[in-house]
């Protein structure tokens, strides 16, 4: 029986990093050595046991360096791979964990391919004692190749768990169980004997998306204003001055900004800037309370601030109508 065909696109990050020795678990970035996809596959050849691997060089950079230029290039590369290799069962994207959840959600909103795309990273560099890089990569390949992964949108695999791109977030600096899905939990597990799923996401996802970035050169500027005791609107006013087209308020739970931020956010709305209320709490929905509605502030549902920022930015490429933006936050 032939093995499934899986492409691995390497973008760098901890999973591709080599430190100065097996106990270099934190400052390995100072070594400035990252592997490309083919080198990573060569270091962990067990992936060949479960799939025919097509390694694809992309970039080898820390994930905080990843933004729209890289996202657009990834979308185009993935769609070109699917067109050029019709036998592909799935695609794995290796990525640093710092912004992995943002890249995953962006791809989930912009890809137009009906093929499993799995993002994977690691908490320990590939050179570390007891690194999680090899097992995570192995399980990501298995997940991408699994027929049950089709139709679930972009997935994230670390620590033997499969998460939906929309919901997963990084929750710890160093622990291996850092990627969690608050409120809802994992989609499934990458156990030794099976890729086992237990639920499906229901919000709109790739390839059922209205967003098309092929002709975009930049994303509309959207900033995040973080609420804290005593925040006085200085950040909001700075974002307005910088030309923000949208602002996400990372407010107090259950979803409201500080008193000093309210009037600057209301002024932003009066100037035609779309403002969306999220929460810094890490989980749970925001709701359209009377004060938000009075000032024309929209709500992010249960998206965290960094993901609400991406959906708002993409929404602004199509419309500035608050009702339409609200629809998007309800559907996606």
C-alpha positions as CSV (number, residue, x, y, z in Angstrom):
1,X,0.0,0.0,0.0
2,X,1.5,3.4,-1.0
3,X,2.0,6.0,1.6
4,X,0.2,9.4,1.5
5,X,1.9,12.4,0.0
6,X,2.5,15.3,2.4
7,X,4.3,18.6,1.8
8,X,6.3,20.2,4.7
9,X,6.8,24.0,4.4
10,X,9.4,25.4,6.7
11,X,9.2,28.9,8.1
12,X,11.7,28.6,11.0
13,X,11.0,29.1,14.7
14,X,12.0,27.0,17.6
15,X,11.2,23.7,15.9
16,X,13.9,24.5,13.3
17,X,16.4,26.0,15.8
18,X,19.8,24.6,16.9
19,X,21.3,25.7,20.1
20,X,24.8,25.4,21.4
21,X,24.2,22.1,23.1
22,X,21.5,19.8,24.5
23,X,20.8,21.9,27.5
24,X,20.5,25.2,25.6
25,X,16.7,25.4,26.2
26,X,16.1,29.2,26.4
27,X,18.8,31.3,24.7
28,X,19.2,29.1,21.6
29,X,18.1,32.0,19.4
30,X,21.5,33.7,20.1
31,X,23.1,30.8,18.1
32,X,21.3,32.2,15.0
33,X,21.0,28.7,13.4
34,X,17.7,27.6,11.9
35,X,17.1,24.7,9.6
36,X,15.1,24.8,6.4
37,X,12.4,22.2,5.8
38,X,14.6,19.6,4.0
39,X,17.2,19.9,6.9
40,X,14.5,19.5,9.5
41,X,13.2,16.4,7.7
42,X,16.7,15.0,7.5
43,X,17.1,15.5,11.3
44,X,13.8,13.6,12.0
45,X,13.7,11.0,9.3
46,X,10.9,9.0,11.0
47,X,8.4,11.2,9.1
48,X,9.2,9.1,6.0
49,X,7.7,6.1,7.8
50,X,4.2,7.5,7.5
51,X,4.2,9.6,4.3
52,X,6.0,10.5,1.1
53,X,7.5,13.8,2.1
54,X,7.9,16.8,-0.1
55,X,10.0,19.4,1.8
56,X,9.5,23.0,0.7
57,X,11.9,25.7,1.6
58,X,10.2,29.0,2.5
59,X,12.0,31.0,5.2
60,X,13.9,30.3,8.4
61,X,13.0,33.2,10.7
62,X,11.6,33.7,14.2
63,X,7.8,33.9,14.2
64,X,7.6,37.4,15.5
65,X,9.0,38.4,12.1
66,X,6.1,36.8,10.3
67,X,3.4,39.2,9.1
68,X,1.4,40.0,6.0
69,X,4.2,39.6,3.5
70,X,4.9,36.1,4.7
71,X,1.2,35.2,5.2
72,X,0.4,36.2,1.6
73,X,3.4,34.3,0.3
74,X,2.3,31.2,2.3
75,X,-1.2,31.3,0.9
76,X,0.1,31.6,-2.6
77,X,2.7,28.8,-2.0
78,X,0.1,26.4,-0.5
79,X,-2.3,27.0,-3.3
80,X,0.4,26.5,-5.9
81,X,1.5,23.3,-4.3
82,X,-2.0,21.9,-4.3
83,X,-2.3,22.8,-8.0
84,X,1.1,21.4,-9.0
85,X,0.8,18.2,-6.9
86,X,-2.7,16.8,-7.1
87,X,-1.7,13.7,-5.2
88,X,-1.1,15.7,-2.0
89,X,-3.0,14.4,1.0
90,X,-2.1,17.4,3.2
91,X,0.3,20.1,4.0
92,X,2.3,20.8,7.2
93,X,3.7,24.3,8.0
94,X,6.4,24.4,10.6
95,X,6.3,27.6,12.6
96,X,7.6,29.4,15.7
97,X,5.1,29.3,18.5
98,X,5.1,33.0,19.4
99,X,2.7,33.9,16.5
100,X,1.7,30.4,15.4
101,X,-1.9,30.9,16.4
102,X,-2.1,34.1,14.4
103,X,-0.7,32.5,11.2
104,X,-3.0,29.6,11.7
105,X,-6.1,31.7,12.0
106,X,-5.1,34.0,9.1
107,X,-4.6,30.9,6.8
108,X,-8.0,29.6,8.1
109,X,-9.6,32.8,6.9
110,X,-7.8,33.2,3.5
111,X,-6.9,29.7,2.1
112,X,-9.1,28.4,-0.7
113,X,-7.9,24.8,-0.8
114,X,-9.9,21.8,0.4
115,X,-6.9,20.0,1.9
116,X,-5.8,19.6,5.5
117,X,-3.2,22.3,6.4
118,X,-1.6,21.7,9.8
119,X,0.7,24.1,11.6
120,X,3.2,22.7,14.0
121,X,5.9,24.1,16.3
122,X,7.8,23.1,19.4
123,X,8.7,24.5,22.8
124,X,12.2,23.1,22.8
125,X,14.7,23.5,19.9
126,X,15.5,20.6,17.7
127,X,18.9,20.2,19.3
128,X,17.7,20.1,22.9
129,X,17.7,17.1,25.2
130,X,14.1,15.7,25.1
131,X,13.0,18.1,22.4
132,X,9.4,17.9,21.3
133,X,10.3,19.0,17.8
134,X,10.5,15.5,16.3
135,X,7.4,14.0,17.8
136,X,5.3,17.1,17.0
137,X,6.5,17.1,13.4
138,X,5.8,13.4,13.1
139,X,2.3,13.8,14.5
140,X,1.6,16.8,12.3
141,X,2.4,14.7,9.2
142,X,0.1,12.0,10.4
143,X,-2.7,14.5,11.0
144,X,-2.2,16.2,7.6
145,X,-2.4,12.8,5.9
146,X,-5.4,11.5,7.8
147,X,-8.7,11.5,5.7
148,X,-10.6,12.5,8.9
149,X,-8.7,15.8,8.9
150,X,-10.4,17.0,5.7
151,X,-13.1,19.7,6.1
152,X,-11.9,20.9,9.5
153,X,-10.1,24.0,8.3
154,X,-6.5,24.8,9.4
155,X,-5.3,22.7,12.3
156,X,-2.6,23.1,15.0
157,X,-0.8,20.1,16.4
158,X,1.5,20.1,19.4
159,X,1.9,17.9,22.5
160,X,-0.2,15.0,21.0
161,X,-3.2,17.3,20.6
162,X,-5.1,18.6,17.6
163,X,-6.7,22.1,17.9
164,X,-8.8,24.3,15.6
165,X,-7.0,27.4,14.3
166,X,-9.8,29.7,15.4
167,X,-9.8,28.7,19.0
168,X,-6.2,27.7,20.0
169,X,-3.9,30.0,21.9
170,X,-0.5,29.9,23.5
171,X,-0.9,29.9,27.3
172,X,2.6,29.3,28.8
173,X,6.1,30.5,28.1
174,X,8.0,27.2,28.3
175,X,5.7,24.3,29.2
176,X,5.1,21.7,26.5
177,X,1.3,21.9,27.1
178,X,1.3,25.6,26.2
179,X,-1.3,25.4,23.3
180,X,-4.8,25.2,24.7
181,X,-8.3,25.7,23.5
182,X,-10.1,27.6,26.3
183,X,-13.8,26.7,26.9
184,X,-14.0,24.0,24.2
185,X,-10.9,21.8,24.4
186,X,-9.1,19.9,21.7
187,X,-10.6,18.5,18.5
188,X,-8.7,15.2,18.9
189,X,-5.5,13.5,19.8
190,X,-2.5,12.1,17.9
191,X,-2.2,8.8,19.7
192,X,0.2,6.2,18.7
193,X,-2.4,3.9,17.2
194,X,-4.7,6.5,15.6
195,X,-5.5,10.1,14.7
196,X,-8.6,10.3,16.9
197,X,-11.2,13.1,16.5
198,X,-14.0,13.9,18.9
199,X,-15.6,17.1,17.7
200,X,-15.7,19.5,14.7
201,X,-15.6,23.3,14.4
202,X,-18.7,24.9,13.1
203,X,-17.6,28.5,12.4
204,X,-16.8,29.3,8.7
205,X,-13.3,28.3,7.8
206,X,-11.1,27.5,4.8
207,X,-11.9,27.0,2.0
208,X,-15.4,28.5,2.7
209,X,-14.2,32.1,3.1
210,X,-15.1,35.3,1.4
211,X,-11.6,36.8,1.9
212,X,-9.2,37.0,-1.0
213,X,-5.7,38.5,-0.4
214,X,-4.2,37.8,-3.8
215,X,-4.3,41.5,-4.9
216,X,-3.6,43.0,-1.5
217,X,-0.3,44.7,-0.9
218,X,-0.9,45.5,2.8
219,X,-3.6,44.9,5.4
220,X,-5.6,47.8,6.8
221,X,-4.0,49.0,10.0
222,X,-5.7,47.6,13.1
223,X,-4.3,48.1,16.6
224,X,-5.0,46.6,20.0
225,X,-5.6,48.8,23.0
226,X,-5.0,46.8,26.2
227,X,-7.1,47.7,29.3
228,X,-5.5,48.0,32.7
229,X,-6.3,49.8,35.9
230,X,-5.8,53.5,35.2
231,X,-5.5,53.2,31.4
232,X,-6.3,56.7,30.2
233,X,-6.8,56.5,26.4
234,X,-3.2,57.5,25.5
235,X,-2.8,54.4,23.4
236,X,-6.1,54.8,21.6
237,X,-5.3,58.4,20.7
238,X,-1.9,57.3,19.4
239,X,-3.5,54.7,17.2
240,X,-5.9,57.3,15.8
241,X,-3.0,59.6,15.1
242,X,-1.1,56.7,13.4
243,X,-4.0,56.2,10.9
244,X,-5.6,53.1,12.4
245,X,-8.6,51.9,10.4
246,X,-9.7,49.6,13.2
247,X,-9.0,49.2,16.9
248,X,-9.6,46.2,19.0
249,X,-10.2,47.0,22.7
250,X,-8.6,44.2,24.8
251,X,-10.9,45.0,27.7
252,X,-11.7,43.8,31.2
253,X,-13.9,40.7,31.5
254,X,-16.6,40.2,30.6
255,X,-16.0,42.8,27.9
256,X,-15.7,46.5,28.6
257,X,-12.9,49.1,28.4
258,X,-11.6,51.2,31.2
259,X,-13.3,54.5,31.9
260,X,-10.4,56.5,30.6
261,X,-10.5,54.6,27.3
262,X,-14.2,55.0,26.6
263,X,-14.3,58.5,25.2
264,X,-11.2,58.1,23.0
265,X,-12.7,54.9,21.6
266,X,-16.0,56.7,21.0
267,X,-14.1,59.4,19.3
268,X,-12.5,56.8,17.1
269,X,-15.9,55.6,16.0
270,X,-17.0,59.1,15.3
271,X,-14.0,59.4,13.0
272,X,-15.1,56.4,11.1
273,X,-12.7,53.9,12.7
274,X,-14.2,50.5,13.4
275,X,-13.8,49.5,17.1
276,X,-14.3,46.0,18.3
277,X,-14.5,45.0,22.0
278,X,-12.6,41.9,23.0
279,X,-11.4,40.9,26.4
280,X,-8.0,40.3,28.0
281,X,-9.5,37.4,30.1
282,X,-8.3,34.7,27.7
283,X,-11.7,33.0,27.3
284,X,-15.4,33.7,27.0
285,X,-17.7,35.8,24.9
286,X,-18.1,39.6,25.0
287,X,-21.6,40.9,24.6
288,X,-23.3,44.0,23.2
289,X,-24.1,45.9,26.3
290,X,-25.9,49.2,26.4
291,X,-22.8,51.4,26.8
292,X,-21.0,49.7,23.8
293,X,-24.0,50.0,21.6
294,X,-24.5,53.7,22.5
295,X,-21.0,54.4,21.2
296,X,-21.1,52.2,18.2
297,X,-18.6,49.7,19.5
298,X,-18.9,46.2,18.0
299,X,-18.1,42.9,19.8
300,X,-15.5,40.2,19.1
301,X,-17.6,37.3,20.3
302,X,-15.1,34.9,21.9
303,X,-12.1,35.7,19.7
304,X,-9.0,36.8,21.6
305,X,-7.6,40.3,20.8
306,X,-4.9,39.1,18.4
307,X,-7.4,37.1,16.4
308,X,-10.1,39.7,16.5
309,X,-7.5,42.1,15.0
310,X,-7.0,39.7,12.0
311,X,-10.6,39.2,11.3
312,X,-11.3,43.0,11.6
313,X,-8.4,43.8,9.2
314,X,-9.6,41.3,6.6
315,X,-13.2,42.5,7.0
316,X,-12.0,46.1,6.3
317,X,-10.6,44.9,3.0
318,X,-14.3,44.3,1.9
319,X,-16.5,46.8,3.8
320,X,-16.6,49.5,6.5
321,X,-20.3,48.8,7.3
322,X,-20.7,47.9,11.0
323,X,-23.5,45.5,10.3
324,X,-21.3,43.6,7.8
325,X,-18.4,43.5,10.2
326,X,-20.8,42.2,12.9
327,X,-21.9,39.4,10.6
328,X,-18.3,38.4,10.0
329,X,-17.7,38.1,13.7
330,X,-20.8,36.0,14.0
331,X,-19.9,33.7,11.1
332,X,-16.1,33.2,11.4
